[in-house]
Amino acid sequence: MTKYYDTLETRSPDQRGAEQAHGLRIQLHRAQSAPGFAGYLDGVEIDNIASVDDLVKLPVLRKSDLAKAQATRPPFGGFTVKPARHFHHVFQSPGPIYEPGSTDPDWWRMGRFLHAAGVGPGDIVHNCFGYHLTPAGMIFESGARAVGAAVLPAGTGQTELQVTAARDVGCTAYAGTPDYLKVILDKADEMGVKLNFAMAVVGGGALFPSLRQDYADRGISCLQCYATADLGNIAYESPAMEGMIIDEHVIVEIVTPGTGTPVTPGEVGEVVVTSLNPDYPLIRFATGDLSAVLPGESPCGRTNMRIKGWMGRADQTTKIKGMFVRPEQVAALVDKHDEIVKARVIASRQGEMDTMTVQIESPSGNDSAYARSVAEVLKLKGAIEVVAPGSLPKDGLVIEDQRVYE
């Protein structure tokens, strides 16, 4: 019998709807105290918000809006209900975008996902998410703490040391991007080391079926979540592995990309999230990700809405090796060298690993200089292909994702 994280997971639709509407009204009143929301709620009678369906009356808040607000009112753009000095952490994601963080219990709500994956007291989580500047490492550590598990804060790199530490410490669960676990396991095989991983909780990239099966063949159950630095956990898989279940402290809408208009049920659209985090009341925050509602309830017994998972980007922004690459970054790369006419980033797969190739239209073949600029501007290393001016496709794409997700 499934042991749920709490009773919120099995609420009836009517109970959840009523309680979420109440929480939404409270959150909107909180937002009124945040200067970043000045004018956002003009004309809205908050106390007349009867259901989450009334969210459509409010404008959509986009990442670009956040970035502009942060530039004039650093670090959080006025969207938090308390100043930066009253948070426990301040993080920076590429952009740059600044996010608050807290050591308050399960502040990012990752414990619900880890619990569903089977992580709990007695487990040691080998946490390969980064701890420097970006919040992913702390997000998963907070979740592990919430379910009573210990953490080895491993990060990435130094694979032999990762294997040795996982063996010596007795790590039972892995947390990190989907493909990095394979790097560790393959290195362990090469070293003749037997690791004790029985569970993997992953995010930050696509979990391909072949990779999940590879882990299953090794005796490791692998489940994924959908989370962002701004919002924390949004949705997660349960052992039923039928879609992703929406977290109990967010409200998710699927809208026509570029608008705030909900799509018809089952249609693919942009994921828009309203967070009920009392410290950071993001309202109708557009993620730029595509998904669709999956009808019905999960066979695991959790009753909240499900989505089909990550189905691409509403714009060309693409996640490669767990990092977002944005069109504006490609433009900055072109601007960095006078001789570059045009550039195109191609995301693909080699085995079970993400790869990135940067095609550069230039009369010069200065591969090493371009490689340094790519690493500096895109924050990732990739293969460089210098091509003749005029040879790249004229299809409007600056980022092309050639990976197959099904």
N, C-alpha and C positions, 0 to 999 in steps of 0.2 A: 504494500500500500504506500502511495506517495506521501512523504512527509513535507508539508509545505513550509515555506519560509515564515509566513504569517497568514492570518485569515483574510487579508486583503486579496489574496490570489484567487479565492474561491467565491467572491461576492457575486450576487446575482447582477444582471445588467442594470436593473432598476436601482439597486442599492449603490452600485458603483457610479452610475450616472448622477444620482442625487448628491452623493458625497463629493464627487469631482466638481460639480457645479458650485457647491458650497466652498470648496477649496479654491476654485477659480475666482470667486468673488473676493475672498480674503486676499488672494494673490494680486488681484487688480488694485485693491486698496493699498497694498504694500508698494506696488509699482508707482502709485501716485506720489510716494515719498522720494522716489529716485529721480533726480533732475534729468536724466537721459530720456525719461518718458514724458517730458514736458510737451504738451500738445497732442500726445499720442492718444490720450483717452478723452479728448475734447468731445463733448456731445454724447458721451456714453453714460447711461444711467447704470452704474455698476450693480446696484442692488436689484435691478430688473433683469440681470443675467439669470435666466431660468435654467439653462442647460449649456453643455459644452457646444451645442450647435450654434449658440449665439456668438461664438468666437469669430464667425464670418463677418461680424459687424466691425471688427478691428483690423487695422492695416497689418501687413506682414513686415516683420523686422528681418533685414538681411545682414549677412556677414559684412558686406560693404558698408552698410549703415553703422555697424559696430566699429569698424575700422576708422571711419570718418569721425565718429564721436570720440573715440579714444585719442585721435590726433589732436583734438581741441580740448579734451577734458581727460587727461591721462590719470591713472592707467586704464580704468574700466569704462570710460565714456559716460559715467554717471548712471550706469544701469544697475549698480548694486545698491543695497539699502544701507550700507555702512562703508566707511572709508577703507582704503587698502590696508592701513596699519592695523585694522581690527580683524583682518583675516590671518590665517596661519601661514599661508603661502601665496605668492604671486608667481604665475607661470607665464611663459612666452611661447607662443606657437608661431610657425612661419607666417609672415605677413608684413610686420609682426602684429599679432593679436595677443592681448594680455587677458589671462583668466585668473579668477580667484580660486583659492583652495583652502580647505579646512580639515583639521583632524577631528572634528566632531564625528560621532559615530556614523559610519556608512554614508558620509556626506554626498558621495557620487552614486550611491545606491547600487554598487557592484556586488554587494553581499548576496542579493537575491539571485543573481546569475551564478555565482560560485556555489551557492547552496543547491541550486537546481542541477549543477554539474556533478554534485557529490562531494565537493570539497568541504571539510569541516574540522572539528577538533582532532588533533593527532596527525594532521597532514602538514607537510612543509612545502610551500609553493616556491618553485624556482622561477622568480619573476624576471623575465627578460625584457620587459618594457623599460624605456628610458626614464631615468630620474633627473636628468639635467635639463633645465628650462621647461621642457614640455611635461605635462602632468600625468601621462599614462602610467608611469611606474607607481606613483602615489595613488592613483585611482584604483589600481588592482591591489596594492598593499592595503588600502583602506577596506576593500571588500574582503580580503583574507582575514583581516583583524575582526571584521564583523561576524565572520563564521567561526572564529576561534582557531584559525590556522596560523602557523608560523611562516615566515618569509625569508628566503635567501635573496637579497636584492642584487641580482646578477647583471642586469643590463645586457648589452651585446658585446661581441668581440672576445678575443682570447679563448677560442673554442676549447682547446685542451684543458685550460683551467676551469671552464664551465663544466666539462665532463667530470673532472676530478672533484670539484666542489659538490656537484649533484650526487656523486657516489658517496663521498665522505660524509656529507650532511644527511643523506638518506631522503632526498627530495621525492615526494610522491606525486606532485602535480606540477605541470608546466603552465606558465602564463606568458604570453608574448604573441608576436605575429604568427600567422599559421605556418609559414615556411621555415622560420628559424629553428623550430623544434627539429625538423629533419636534418638541419646542419649539425645540431648537437648529437642526434642519434647516429648519424653516419660517422661522425668523429668518434663516438663511443665504440661503434663496431670496429673501426680502424684500430682503436687502442685496445680492443679486447675487453672493454669494460661493460658490465651489466648495470643498467640504471633501473631505478624503481618507479619510474613514472607510470601511473595508472590512469591519470586524467590529464587533459589539456584544456585550458580555457583561453580562447584566442580572440583576437580582434585586430583592427588596424589594417586589414587586407582581406582579399578573397580567400575563402577556404574551398579549394577545389575538391570535388568528390574523390578524385584519385588520391589526393593527399590525405583526406580523412580516412579512406580505406587503407592506405599504407600504415597509418597510425593504429587503426583497428587491428590490422594483421600483427602488429607488435604488442597487442594487448592494452592499447591506450585509447580510452574513449575521449573523443574530441568534440567539444561544443563551442559555438561562437556567439559573440554578442555584437550589438551595434551600439556604439557609444561615440561621443565626441567630447573634445576638451571643454567646450562651453557648457554642455548639457549633462555630462555624465552618462550613465547607462540609459538607453532609450528602449531597447528591446533585446531579447535573449532567446537562445534555444533551450528547450528542455530535452530530456532523454527521448521524448516522442519524436523529435526532429521533424516536425511538420510546421514549417514557418517559424517566425520569431514572435514571441509573446511580448506585448508592450509592458514596460515597467509600470508599476502602480502609482508612481508619483510624477508621471508626465501625461500630457494629453496630446495625442498624435492625430493630425489631419493629413490627408493626401489630397493635394491641390494641383490644378493645372499649372505647369511650370511657368514662372514669371508672374503669376497672379495669386490671389488668395481664394480663388473659387474652388470649392471641393469638386473632385471628379466623381463620376458615377461609381458605385461600389464595384471593386474588382479591377478598375481601370488603373493603369500605371500613371503616376504623377509624382510631384515633388513632396518630400516629407517635411512637414511643418510641425514644430514641437512647441508646446507650452509647458514650461517647467514649473513645478510647484515647490521648488527649493526656496525657502523663505529668505535666504540671503541674496539670491541672484534671480530675480523674477523675470526671466526671459519669456516674453509673450509672443506667440505665433512666430517663432524663430525659424526661418527657412534654412534648412541644412544644405540645400543644393543636391541632395541625394534623391534618387528615384526608387520607388517601391510601389506596392499595391496591397490592398487589404485582402487577406485570405479569409474566406467565409467560415463560419462555424467556430467551435471551441477546440482547443488542443485535446488530444486523447489522454494527456497526462492529468487532466482535471482542472487545470488553470483556466479561468473563464474570461480573461481579458482579451481584447482585440488582438489579432495576429496580423503581421505583415509578411510578405513573401521573402523579405530579406533585401539586401542591397542589390539594386538592378541597374546601376550606372549613375551617371551624373546628369543633372538638369542642364549644366553647362559643360564645358570641356575640361574642367578641373578633374584631374585623375589621381588616384592614390597609387603610388608605386613604391614597393618595399616599405609600406606603412607610412609614407610621407605624401602629402598632397603636392602636386605640381600644378600650378595655375597658369592660365594664359598670360597674365601680366608678368609672370616670371620669365616666360619665353621672350616676351617683348623686351624685358630688361636685358636679357642675354644678347639680343640683336643690337640693342643700343650700346652695349659695352664695347663693341668693335666696329669701327667705321666701315670696314670692308664687308661686313656681313650684310647680305641682302635680305635673307629670310631664314627662319629656323623651324624645325618640326621635331617634336618629341614623340617617339614611338615606344609604347609600353608593350612588352611581349613576355613570353615565358620560355625558359630553358629548363627542361625537366619540371621540377616543382618550384622553381625560383622565379621571381620577377626579374626582368631585365629591362634596361632603358637604353635606347639608341637615340642620339641627337644628330639629326641631319642638318647640315649647315650649308646654305648657299653662299659661296664665297670664291673669289678668284684666287685666294690664298689657301695653302694647305697647312696652316699652322696648327696641327692637331693638338700639340701639347698645350699651347696657350688657350685654345678653345676648351680643352679638358679641364684646365684650372678654372676657367670662367664658369663652366657648367657646374662644377662642384661648389663654387662660391655662390652662384645665383640660384641654382635649383636645389642646393643642399643635398645632392645625390651625385654619385659617380655613375658615368655611363659611357658606352662606346660612342666614338665620334666618327661621323661620316661626312667628309667635305665633298659637296657636289657642285657642279657648275651652276652659275646663276641662271635662273629660268627653268630649272629642271624639276623642282618640287611641284606637286599637284596644286592646282589653283582651285581648291575645293573649300577654302575657308578654314580648314583644320590647322591648328598649331600643335595640338596634342591628339595623337591617334592611339587608341587602345585596341590592340590586336588580340588581346586575351579572350578566350572563350570561357564563359561562366556556367555553362551547362554541360 
